[in-house]
Amino acid sequence: MSASTGTHVVVVGGSVAGLATALALAGNGHRVTVLERDAAPPPANVNDAFEHWDRRGSPQTRHSHAFLARLHGLLRDRAPDLLEALFAGGVETLRFRDMAAELVPGATLLPDDDEITLLACRRLTFEWVLRRHVEGLDSVTLMSDAVAQGLLADPAGAGLPVVRGVRWSRGPAGPSEDLAADLVVDASGRRTRIADWLTEIGAPNLRAESEPCGIFYSSRFYALREGAEMPSIDRPMAADLGFLKYGIFPGDARTFALTLAASPDDAPLRALFHGEPFDAVANLLPLVRPWVDPALSRPISDVVPMANLHNTRRFLVDGGEPVALGLACVGDALMHTNPIVGRGCTLAFVNAYALADALRDQPFDLRAFALDLDARVERELVPWYENVRTQDRDAIAVNELLRHGDDPHAMNRPDGSVDPRAMMRAVVRDGLLPAMREDMGVLRAFMRIFNLLDEPADLMKDPRILTRVMDSYQRRHDRPPTDQPSRSQVVERLAALAA
Ligand SMILES: Cc1cc2nc3c(=O)[nH]c(=O)nc-3n(C[C@H](O)[C@H](O)[C@H](O)COP(=O)(O)OP(=O)(O)OC[C@H]3O[C@@H](n4cnc5c(N)ncnc54)[C@H](O)[C@@H]3O)c2cc1C
């Protein structure tokens, strides 16, 4: 293998991770063929994409999506033409300086604050622009209705199997054909069949770990009515009530989406899979009510549910050795986490550029390339994966306590000792969250981590932030009681509706 022009890479999956990989590799002079199982080509324009594009291979395309500042910065630095195309397609920016001005009036801004700029757009808009951009690159061929069926490889023998291409078919039942490659990249998403494909070529068992995120997702899109303005963002656009998490995601073309997420074990809340209960609960939430007011907006989609969400990681390098040579995984196929943190597309791009950089730096040695990529993944992606897993384990515990009528913030144990986890939850709820509305330093530090610009290390390890948060916590009794509904109020509303 050589990184010169002429190296042929086959990418399985033409969604965000696959397209990002093609873009990054094409930028380094490689020839790329993308195989995408879905047959439908991108429709004529963004609005048709939202209404009609059949993307059943990536069902989350019809859910709320955040596009974080780390992605905005990466595109600005490495794919400015794509960023321009996104803006030309109607994508807008969400700037920290505007949010901060409304959330903490009179706040002083720093020059670096412009780094905290997110993209506001629907997922289908993002993918539509990305796909057309990548299809327009000379060195990329994108084949729709092209289903990868397995890997072509040299026999494992005494060493590792070496992947030489992909077996694929036109449609799921077409005759199979061989496509040779110097490198195969699996970007086929969370339901990848890579473990089976590796077994078929005699590779060692692929190690994977997976655990539930503890939530299901329900999303609905809305359009602002003519002449209506987006509500002021002087209050947060997301909240975690323990039993219910929710967020508002501004989009392109005067749209926004609302997601409600709850535990699959919380039987009454599973009603949120349906339109009427979804609307009823949306109207109980003070931060959401102004957005879904029929005078301001109208729904432009059904309520779309998604369950069975997991935090999952696959180990293409295990115990210091690749499981096969000439193969890499990117995006959700490599690792994915709770979608509520909105990181998947951003990390898919980080992953794609890490792969292109590893190939640039290790052009002649498949093993060195695999190890180089793995080191980048450990550095750039794994900390975020671990961070979500830790948060989700605690969120699941909180949820269970609430369902049993217990207080997850009650820190004093019967034996007089303090429960450190309950204490931390109380400090986050009554210290960190209010401090973000009162103190620019805390808001900035939180937003930089939320946007993947700073390490996910515990925010509270910074002594300056900790002092401000604890100061805010000490003042917790001075604040008015929360206006958020309790779980029993939500359950009662749902029961009344069902009756
Ligand atoms: C409910 C939900 C909400 C989310 N919200 C956010 C968010 O707010 N922000 C964010 O950044 N991320 C979010 N994500 C994650 C984000 O959608 C993914 O990380 C992102 O789509 C990258 O995925 P991917 O390209 O790896 O896989 P996918 O998008 O799943 O795409 C895989 C592609 O591979 C194709 N394919 C599969 N098998 C084959 C085969 N055998 N041959 C050929 N093609 C094949 C499929 O058709 C599909 O197009 C969310 C995810 C979910 C589930």
The ligand as an SDF file (V2000), in Angstrom:
LIG
                    3D

 53 58  0  0  0  0  0  0  0  0999 V2000
  -31.6200    9.1700   17.7760 C   0  0  0  0  0  0  0  0  0  0  0  0
  -30.2620    9.6920   17.4120 C   0  0  0  0  0  0  0  0  0  0  0  0
  -29.9820   11.0380   17.5280 C   0  0  0  0  0  0  0  0  0  0  0  0
  -28.7010   11.5130   17.2330 C   0  0  0  0  0  0  0  0  0  0  0  0
  -28.4110   12.8290   17.4220 N   0  0  0  0  0  0  0  0  0  0  0  0
  -27.1990   13.2980   17.1160 C   0  0  0  0  0  0  0  0  0  0  0  0
  -26.8730   14.6740   17.2620 C   0  0  0  0  0  0  0  0  0  0  0  0
  -27.6380   15.4660   17.7990 O   0  0  0  0  0  0  0  0  0  0  0  0
  -25.6610   15.0990   16.8270 N   0  0  0  0  0  0  0  0  0  0  0  0
  -24.7390   14.2360   16.2970 C   0  0  0  0  0  0  0  0  0  0  0  0
  -23.6580   14.6710   15.9140 O   0  0  0  0  0  0  0  0  0  0  0  0
  -24.9970   12.9350   16.1900 N   0  0  0  0  0  0  0  0  0  0  0  0
  -26.1920   12.4420   16.5730 C   0  0  0  0  0  0  0  0  0  0  0  0
  -26.4550   11.1160   16.4280 N   0  0  0  0  0  0  0  0  0  0  0  0
  -25.4020   10.2210   15.9300 C   0  0  0  0  0  0  0  0  0  0  0  0
  -25.2150   10.4090   14.4400 C   0  0  0  0  0  0  0  0  0  0  0  0
  -26.4350   10.2940   13.7690 O   0  0  0  0  0  0  0  0  0  0  0  0
  -24.2240    9.3690   13.9050 C   0  0  0  0  0  0  0  0  0  0  0  0
  -23.1000    9.3590   14.7270 O   0  0  0  0  0  0  0  0  0  0  0  0
  -23.8560    9.7530   12.4890 C   0  0  0  0  0  0  0  0  0  0  0  0
  -24.9420    9.4810   11.6550 O   0  0  0  0  0  0  0  0  0  0  0  0
  -22.6790    8.9690   11.9320 C   0  0  0  0  0  0  0  0  0  0  0  0
  -23.1380    7.7450   11.6800 O   0  0  0  0  0  0  0  0  0  0  0  0
  -22.4580    6.7690   10.6160 P   0  0  0  0  0  0  0  0  0  0  0  0
  -22.2410    7.4610    9.3340 O   0  0  0  0  0  0  0  0  0  0  0  0
  -21.3270    6.1240   11.3030 O   0  0  0  0  0  0  0  0  0  0  0  0
  -23.6180    5.6730   10.4930 O   0  0  0  0  0  0  0  0  0  0  0  0
  -25.0820    5.7910    9.9050 P   0  0  0  0  0  0  0  0  0  0  0  0
  -25.5480    7.1840    9.8290 O   0  0  0  0  0  0  0  0  0  0  0  0
  -25.8940    4.8280   10.6960 O   0  0  0  0  0  0  0  0  0  0  0  0
  -24.9230    5.2730    8.4340 O   0  0  0  0  0  0  0  0  0  0  0  0
  -24.5240    3.9860    8.0640 C   0  0  0  0  0  0  0  0  0  0  0  0
  -24.6940    3.8970    6.5490 C   0  0  0  0  0  0  0  0  0  0  0  0
  -24.1910    2.6590    6.1070 O   0  0  0  0  0  0  0  0  0  0  0  0
  -25.0910    2.1120    5.1670 C   0  0  0  0  0  0  0  0  0  0  0  0
  -24.8870    0.6600    5.1830 N   0  0  0  0  0  0  0  0  0  0  0  0
  -25.1380   -0.1890    6.2050 C   0  0  0  0  0  0  0  0  0  0  0  0
  -24.7970   -1.4400    5.8740 N   0  0  0  0  0  0  0  0  0  0  0  0
  -24.3060   -1.3810    4.6080 C   0  0  0  0  0  0  0  0  0  0  0  0
  -23.7880   -2.3520    3.7120 C   0  0  0  0  0  0  0  0  0  0  0  0
  -23.7020   -3.6300    4.0520 N   0  0  0  0  0  0  0  0  0  0  0  0
  -23.3790   -1.9500    2.4920 N   0  0  0  0  0  0  0  0  0  0  0  0
  -23.4580   -0.6450    2.1250 C   0  0  0  0  0  0  0  0  0  0  0  0
  -23.9470    0.3110    2.9480 N   0  0  0  0  0  0  0  0  0  0  0  0
  -24.3520   -0.0570    4.1660 C   0  0  0  0  0  0  0  0  0  0  0  0
  -26.4560    2.5650    5.6560 C   0  0  0  0  0  0  0  0  0  0  0  0
  -27.4360    2.5200    4.6470 O   0  0  0  0  0  0  0  0  0  0  0  0
  -26.1510    3.9750    6.1260 C   0  0  0  0  0  0  0  0  0  0  0  0
  -26.2920    4.9200    5.1010 O   0  0  0  0  0  0  0  0  0  0  0  0
  -27.7070   10.6160   16.7700 C   0  0  0  0  0  0  0  0  0  0  0  0
  -27.9980    9.2590   16.6570 C   0  0  0  0  0  0  0  0  0  0  0  0
  -29.2410    8.7900   17.0020 C   0  0  0  0  0  0  0  0  0  0  0  0
  -29.4940    7.3070   16.9340 C   0  0  0  0  0  0  0  0  0  0  0  0
  1  2  1  0
  2  3  1  0
  2 52  2  0
  3  4  2  0
  4  5  1  0
  4 50  1  0
  5  6  2  0
  6  7  1  0
  6 13  1  0
  7  8  2  0
  7  9  1  0
  9 10  1  0
 10 11  2  0
 10 12  1  0
 12 13  2  0
 13 14  1  0
 14 15  1  0
 14 50  1  0
 15 16  1  0
 16 17  1  0
 16 18  1  0
 18 19  1  0
 18 20  1  0
 20 21  1  0
 20 22  1  0
 22 23  1  0
 23 24  1  0
 24 25  2  0
 24 26  1  0
 24 27  1  0
 27 28  1  0
 28 29  2  0
 28 30  1  0
 28 31  1  0
 31 32  1  0
 32 33  1  0
 33 34  1  0
 33 48  1  0
 34 35  1  0
 35 36  1  0
 35 46  1  0
 36 37  1  0
 36 45  1  0
 37 38  2  0
 38 39  1  0
 39 40  1  0
 39 45  2  0
 40 41  1  0
 40 42  2  0
 42 43  1  0
 43 44  2  0
 44 45  1  0
 46 47  1  0
 46 48  1  0
 48 49  1  0
 50 51  2  0
 51 52  1  0
 52 53  1  0
M  END
$$$$
